Amino acid sequence: MIMVLISDNAWEKGGAKTDGSTMFLSPRTRVPVIDLMRGVIIQSGNDASIALAEHISGDEDAFTDSMNQQAALLGMTEHRVL
């Protein structure tokens, strides 16, 4: 089972202290990827989304760059994720 460390950043930008959708993850805990994916899909959990982006690419900006590169490979060049 792959576990993801919930960063202070994911908690601060997407967690309980925000007004957005959240899974109410605790910082510096480890959560299974499948639980984070469910949190993104079912709860639109911003904290889970940030934690997954950091786990996959190191930080949100790098994840965005990676997704834009994948979109370009698929020929999706008219709109970019900001």
Secondary structure, 3 states (H helix, E strand, C coil): CCEEECCHHHHHHHCCCCCCCCCCCCCCCEEEHHHHHHHHHHHCCHHHHHHHHHHHHCCHHHHHHHHHHHHHHCCCCCCCCC
